[in-house]
Amino acid sequence: AEADKISKRRKNQALEIEKSLVEQLAALGMPNTQVKFEITPHSAPISTGIDKVELLFSSNKNKSPQPIDKTASGGEISRVMLCLKYLLANSTSLPTLIFDEIDTGISGEAADLTAKMLKKMSTNVQIISISHLPQIAAKASTHYFVEKSGESETTVTQLTKEERVTAIARMLSGSTLSDAAIKNAQALLSEES
């Protein structure tokens, strides 16, 4: 009886989550996305209920959604995960969300839109984001540099304003700092969210 109640709630919530995911993904530069939860019964109840839930996805309006693990690119999966966490952060009272390279497989405009979404999320919940993208790092209110040395030692250093410019310029240009990279880093840091 409890599994039936959970199943009904799950099916009702799935429709709302699908709609919200499509809206959020459009805001991240994926306007033609289709998302659907396929909910089918298990042969016997398990610890999470009687349903098997699979996320179907398509980034093309002319292609029907397929299992996300078979159809989505790394960047698309990153954005879907970000949107799911965004919805989760808005519906629960989590104190902190940690993103470990949620920006994998994205760049350019998608990276900028992702950075803006993370910044928006940070007004309600503490965000810790491990990133190699300058767009993400520039939106942070506090920037730490993580450096690994040897097999088991890691150093974490909070960066000053000047050190942030250098760190972001290195993300943009690599080990050789150019004047253009420094100016670009300064511009990224001065942008309003």
Disulfide bonds with the S-S distance in Angstrom:
none
